[in-house]
């Protein structure tokens, strides 16, 4: 009886570094571009440096606090927008959802309900609108652009009809809580809204980066059909994104109520475009599957710093729009280059 000889296990070949210029090698520029937060961070540093050197009032504690407060509403809207853009969608109705939420919350809080209950009703309304938009996208397979454009038109008219062309004073208390100010070290002005924004960023960062749901969101945005074939429930994932985005818009409505004395149906008319600008500048790809909330925060800060700094420098607001538009074009162009190089 012969015993079969077992051949020795193959010795693994040593891992060698790729030759310069090989497929695994990346230049410093490519490595920098692959980090979605690098671009907006660099733009933010450049903008702050330029305005600090060219104006006397920009680089002050008071103006820094003002910039953060100005950033909160659009920044919060941009967080919800980020969720949808990550799935290769876009939301043209986010500001309209927020404005309708402010109108309903303020009117109910003024005439019918205690502030806390009015806020809850408004949050449910914004979330429900997000659910309706998500259902149209997932069940009828309509393009997000068309769905949210239609929702924008409906909600803009609904807000005007609900308010009858008027604005509603925001009752003090819980509805204005996020705008209440306190001081760190006796000088640095902070608001509760800043704390809520920080919590929201951390929660969304965790959901997107540390959970199976987040991985599914990126997979759907990268290639929906491939994600479906690997077992991802793409419809449920997309619907959950729109529902969560609607809730984030409700938080933005609460932020707005703390910033303005009246809920106005004509407020934040360009909020949807500003939020998209923040998302794009923040490095989230309009083609889906790439980006995140940290880049969006930086992008929203870039937009706010740019507007604030140019105002401090006495430059016409039209030039501010030109500068912002150039930034958006550059950001999308960079995204295209990065996607082609990594394809």
C-alpha positions as CSV (number, residue, x, y, z in Angstrom):
1,X,0.0,0.0,0.0
2,X,1.5,3.3,-1.0
3,X,0.9,6.5,0.7
4,X,0.2,9.5,-1.5
5,X,2.8,12.1,-1.2
6,X,1.6,15.6,-0.4
7,X,3.3,18.3,-2.2
8,X,4.6,21.2,-0.1
9,X,2.4,24.3,0.1
10,X,3.5,26.8,-2.5
11,X,5.6,29.5,-1.1
12,X,3.9,32.9,-1.6
13,X,5.8,35.3,-3.8
14,X,7.0,38.4,-2.1
15,X,4.9,41.4,-2.6
16,X,6.7,44.0,-4.5
17,X,5.9,47.7,-4.9
18,X,4.5,48.7,-8.3
19,X,7.0,50.3,-10.6
20,X,6.7,54.0,-10.9
21,X,4.1,54.8,-13.4
22,X,2.5,51.3,-13.0
23,X,-1.2,50.8,-12.5
24,X,-0.9,50.8,-8.7
25,X,1.2,53.9,-8.5
26,X,-0.6,57.2,-7.8
27,X,0.9,60.7,-8.0
28,X,0.5,63.0,-5.0
29,X,-2.1,64.9,-7.1
30,X,-4.2,61.8,-7.8
31,X,-4.0,60.8,-4.1
32,X,-5.2,64.2,-3.1
33,X,-8.0,64.2,-5.6
34,X,-9.2,60.8,-4.5
35,X,-10.0,62.3,-1.0
36,X,-13.3,64.0,-1.5
37,X,-12.8,66.3,1.4
38,X,-9.4,67.6,0.2
39,X,-10.7,69.9,-2.5
40,X,-13.3,71.8,-0.4
41,X,-10.9,72.0,2.6
42,X,-8.2,73.5,0.3
43,X,-10.8,76.0,-1.1
44,X,-11.9,76.9,2.4
45,X,-8.4,77.6,3.6
46,X,-7.6,79.7,0.5
47,X,-10.9,81.7,0.9
48,X,-10.3,82.4,4.6
49,X,-6.7,83.4,3.9
50,X,-7.5,85.7,1.1
51,X,-10.4,87.5,3.0
52,X,-8.4,87.7,6.2
53,X,-5.6,89.5,4.3
54,X,-7.8,91.7,2.2
55,X,-10.4,92.9,4.8
56,X,-10.1,94.2,8.3
57,X,-13.5,92.8,9.5
58,X,-13.5,89.2,8.2
59,X,-11.1,87.5,10.6
60,X,-12.8,88.4,13.8
61,X,-14.6,86.4,16.5
62,X,-17.9,88.1,15.9
63,X,-17.8,87.5,12.1
64,X,-16.7,83.9,12.6
65,X,-19.8,83.3,14.8
66,X,-22.0,85.1,12.1
67,X,-20.6,82.8,9.4
68,X,-21.4,79.7,11.3
69,X,-25.0,80.9,12.0
70,X,-25.5,81.8,8.4
71,X,-24.2,78.4,7.4
72,X,-26.6,76.4,9.6
73,X,-29.8,76.4,7.5
74,X,-28.2,75.8,4.1
75,X,-25.8,73.4,5.6
76,X,-28.6,71.3,7.1
77,X,-30.5,71.4,3.8
78,X,-27.3,70.2,2.1
79,X,-27.0,67.2,4.4
80,X,-30.3,65.9,3.2
81,X,-29.4,66.8,-0.3
82,X,-26.2,64.7,0.1
83,X,-28.2,61.6,0.9
84,X,-30.1,61.8,-2.3
85,X,-27.2,62.8,-4.5
86,X,-25.2,59.8,-3.2
87,X,-27.9,57.6,-4.9
88,X,-27.4,59.5,-8.2
89,X,-30.5,61.5,-7.6
90,X,-31.1,65.2,-7.0
91,X,-33.7,67.1,-4.9
92,X,-35.0,70.4,-6.3
93,X,-37.7,70.6,-3.7
94,X,-35.8,70.5,-0.4
95,X,-36.0,74.2,0.3
96,X,-39.7,74.2,-0.6
97,X,-40.3,71.3,1.8
98,X,-38.4,73.2,4.5
99,X,-40.4,76.5,3.9
100,X,-43.7,74.7,4.0
101,X,-42.6,73.1,7.3
102,X,-41.8,76.5,8.8
103,X,-45.2,77.9,7.7
104,X,-47.1,75.0,9.2
105,X,-45.1,74.9,12.4
106,X,-45.3,78.7,13.0
107,X,-49.1,78.9,12.2
108,X,-50.0,75.9,14.4
109,X,-47.7,77.1,17.2
110,X,-49.3,80.6,17.0
111,X,-52.9,79.6,16.8
112,X,-53.6,75.9,17.7
113,X,-50.9,73.8,19.3
114,X,-48.1,74.2,21.9
115,X,-44.8,74.7,20.2
116,X,-43.5,71.2,20.8
117,X,-46.6,69.6,19.2
118,X,-46.5,72.1,16.3
119,X,-42.8,71.1,15.7
120,X,-43.7,67.4,15.7
121,X,-46.5,68.0,13.2
122,X,-44.2,69.9,10.9
123,X,-41.5,67.2,11.2
124,X,-44.0,64.5,10.2
125,X,-45.2,66.6,7.3
126,X,-41.7,67.1,5.9
127,X,-40.9,63.5,6.4
128,X,-44.2,62.5,4.7
129,X,-43.4,64.7,1.7
130,X,-40.0,62.9,1.4
131,X,-41.8,59.6,1.6
132,X,-44.1,60.6,-1.3
133,X,-41.2,61.7,-3.5
134,X,-39.3,58.5,-2.7
135,X,-42.4,56.4,-3.5
136,X,-42.8,58.1,-6.9
137,X,-39.1,57.5,-7.7
138,X,-39.0,53.8,-6.5
139,X,-42.4,52.6,-7.5
140,X,-43.1,54.5,-10.7
141,X,-39.4,54.6,-11.7
142,X,-39.7,58.3,-12.4
143,X,-36.4,60.3,-12.6
144,X,-35.7,62.2,-9.4
145,X,-35.2,65.4,-11.3
146,X,-38.8,65.3,-12.6
147,X,-40.3,64.1,-9.4
148,X,-38.7,66.8,-7.3
149,X,-39.3,69.5,-9.9
150,X,-43.0,68.6,-9.7
151,X,-42.9,68.5,-5.9
152,X,-41.2,71.9,-5.9
153,X,-44.0,73.5,-8.0
154,X,-46.8,71.9,-5.9
155,X,-45.2,72.9,-2.6
156,X,-44.4,76.4,-3.7
157,X,-48.1,77.0,-4.6
158,X,-49.3,75.2,-1.5
159,X,-47.2,77.3,0.8
160,X,-48.6,80.5,-0.8
161,X,-52.1,79.3,-0.5
162,X,-51.6,78.1,3.1
163,X,-50.1,81.4,4.1
164,X,-52.5,83.5,1.9
165,X,-49.5,85.6,0.9
166,X,-48.7,86.5,4.6
167,X,-46.0,85.6,7.0
168,X,-46.5,84.2,10.5
169,X,-44.6,85.4,13.5
170,X,-42.6,82.6,15.2
171,X,-43.8,82.2,18.8
172,X,-40.9,82.3,21.3
173,X,-39.9,79.2,23.2
174,X,-39.2,75.8,21.7
175,X,-39.6,77.0,18.1
176,X,-36.9,79.6,18.5
177,X,-34.7,77.5,20.7
178,X,-32.0,76.7,18.1
179,X,-31.4,80.5,17.6
180,X,-30.9,81.2,21.3
181,X,-27.3,82.4,21.9
182,X,-24.8,81.9,24.7
183,X,-21.1,82.7,25.0
184,X,-18.1,80.6,25.4
185,X,-15.3,82.2,27.3
186,X,-17.5,85.3,27.6
187,X,-16.9,86.2,23.9
188,X,-17.5,83.4,21.4
189,X,-21.1,83.4,20.4
190,X,-22.7,79.9,20.0
191,X,-26.3,78.7,19.5
192,X,-28.2,75.5,20.2
193,X,-28.5,75.1,16.5
194,X,-24.8,74.6,16.2
195,X,-25.0,71.7,18.6
196,X,-27.9,70.2,16.7
197,X,-26.0,70.5,13.4
198,X,-23.0,68.7,15.0
199,X,-25.1,65.9,16.3
200,X,-26.8,65.5,12.9
201,X,-23.5,65.4,11.0
202,X,-22.1,62.7,13.4
203,X,-25.3,60.6,13.1
204,X,-25.3,60.7,9.3
205,X,-21.6,60.1,9.1
206,X,-22.0,57.0,11.2
207,X,-25.0,55.7,9.2
208,X,-23.3,56.2,5.9
209,X,-19.8,55.0,6.9
210,X,-20.4,52.4,9.6
211,X,-23.6,50.5,8.8
212,X,-24.9,48.1,6.2
213,X,-27.5,50.7,5.2
214,X,-24.8,53.2,4.3
215,X,-23.0,50.6,2.2
216,X,-26.2,49.9,0.4
217,X,-26.7,53.6,-0.3
218,X,-23.3,53.9,-1.9
219,X,-23.8,50.7,-3.9
220,X,-27.1,52.0,-5.3
221,X,-25.6,55.2,-6.3
222,X,-22.6,53.6,-7.9
223,X,-24.6,51.1,-10.0
224,X,-28.2,50.4,-9.0
225,X,-28.6,47.3,-11.1
226,X,-25.4,45.7,-9.9
227,X,-26.5,46.4,-6.3
228,X,-29.8,44.7,-7.0
229,X,-28.1,41.6,-8.4
230,X,-25.9,41.3,-5.3
231,X,-29.0,41.2,-3.1
232,X,-29.5,44.8,-2.1
233,X,-33.2,45.8,-1.8
234,X,-32.7,48.9,-4.0
235,X,-36.3,50.2,-3.7
236,X,-36.3,50.0,0.1
237,X,-32.9,51.7,0.3
238,X,-33.9,54.5,-2.1
239,X,-37.2,55.1,-0.2
240,X,-35.4,55.2,3.1
241,X,-33.0,57.8,1.7
242,X,-35.9,60.1,0.7
243,X,-37.7,59.6,4.0
244,X,-34.5,60.4,6.0
245,X,-33.8,63.4,3.8
246,X,-37.4,64.7,4.5
247,X,-36.7,64.5,8.2
248,X,-33.4,66.4,7.8
249,X,-35.3,69.1,6.0
250,X,-37.6,69.3,9.0
251,X,-34.5,69.9,11.2
252,X,-33.5,72.7,8.7
253,X,-37.0,74.2,9.2
254,X,-36.4,74.3,12.9
255,X,-33.0,75.9,12.3
256,X,-34.7,78.5,10.1
257,X,-37.3,79.3,12.7
258,X,-34.5,80.1,15.1
259,X,-32.9,82.4,12.6
260,X,-35.9,84.5,11.3
261,X,-38.6,86.3,13.2
262,X,-41.3,85.3,10.7
263,X,-42.1,82.2,8.7
264,X,-42.4,83.6,5.1
265,X,-43.6,81.7,2.1
266,X,-41.1,83.6,-0.1
267,X,-38.1,82.8,2.0
268,X,-35.1,80.6,0.8
269,X,-36.2,80.7,-2.8
270,X,-32.7,79.7,-3.9
271,X,-32.1,77.3,-1.0
272,X,-32.3,74.3,-3.3
273,X,-29.6,75.6,-5.6
274,X,-27.4,76.7,-2.7
275,X,-27.6,73.3,-1.1
276,X,-26.7,71.6,-4.4
277,X,-23.8,73.9,-4.7
278,X,-22.6,73.0,-1.3
279,X,-22.9,69.3,-2.0
280,X,-21.0,69.5,-5.3
281,X,-18.2,71.8,-3.9
282,X,-18.0,69.3,-1.0
283,X,-16.9,66.6,-3.3
284,X,-20.1,64.4,-3.5
285,X,-20.4,63.2,-7.1
286,X,-23.6,64.1,-9.0
287,X,-23.2,60.7,-10.6
288,X,-23.7,59.0,-7.3
289,X,-21.7,56.6,-5.1
290,X,-18.9,58.9,-4.0
291,X,-18.8,61.6,-1.3
292,X,-20.1,62.1,2.2
293,X,-21.4,64.5,4.8
294,X,-18.1,65.8,6.0
295,X,-17.3,67.2,2.5
296,X,-20.7,68.7,2.4
297,X,-20.1,70.6,5.6
298,X,-16.9,72.0,4.2
299,X,-18.7,72.8,0.9
300,X,-21.4,74.7,2.7
301,X,-18.8,76.6,4.7
302,X,-17.0,77.5,1.4
303,X,-20.3,78.9,0.0
304,X,-21.0,80.9,3.2
305,X,-17.4,82.2,3.6
306,X,-17.4,83.2,0.0
307,X,-20.6,85.2,0.3
308,X,-19.6,86.7,3.6
309,X,-16.1,87.6,2.5
310,X,-17.1,89.2,-0.7
311,X,-19.7,91.2,1.2
312,X,-17.1,92.3,3.7
313,X,-14.9,93.4,0.8
314,X,-17.8,95.5,-0.7
315,X,-18.1,93.4,-3.8
316,X,-21.4,93.3,-5.6
317,X,-23.6,90.2,-5.0
318,X,-23.7,89.5,-8.7
319,X,-19.9,88.8,-8.6
320,X,-20.6,86.5,-5.7
321,X,-22.9,84.4,-8.0
322,X,-20.2,84.4,-10.7
323,X,-17.6,83.1,-8.2
324,X,-19.9,80.4,-6.9
325,X,-20.9,79.3,-10.4
326,X,-17.2,79.0,-11.3
327,X,-16.6,76.9,-8.2
328,X,-19.4,74.5,-9.1
329,X,-18.2,74.0,-12.7
330,X,-14.6,73.4,-11.5
331,X,-15.9,70.9,-8.8
332,X,-17.9,68.9,-11.4
333,X,-15.0,68.9,-13.9
334,X,-12.7,67.6,-11.2
335,X,-15.2,64.9,-10.3
336,X,-15.4,63.8,-14.0
337,X,-11.6,63.6,-14.2
338,X,-11.3,61.5,-11.0
339,X,-14.1,59.1,-12.1
340,X,-12.4,58.5,-15.4
341,X,-9.0,57.9,-13.8
342,X,-10.5,55.4,-11.3
343,X,-12.8,53.7,-13.8
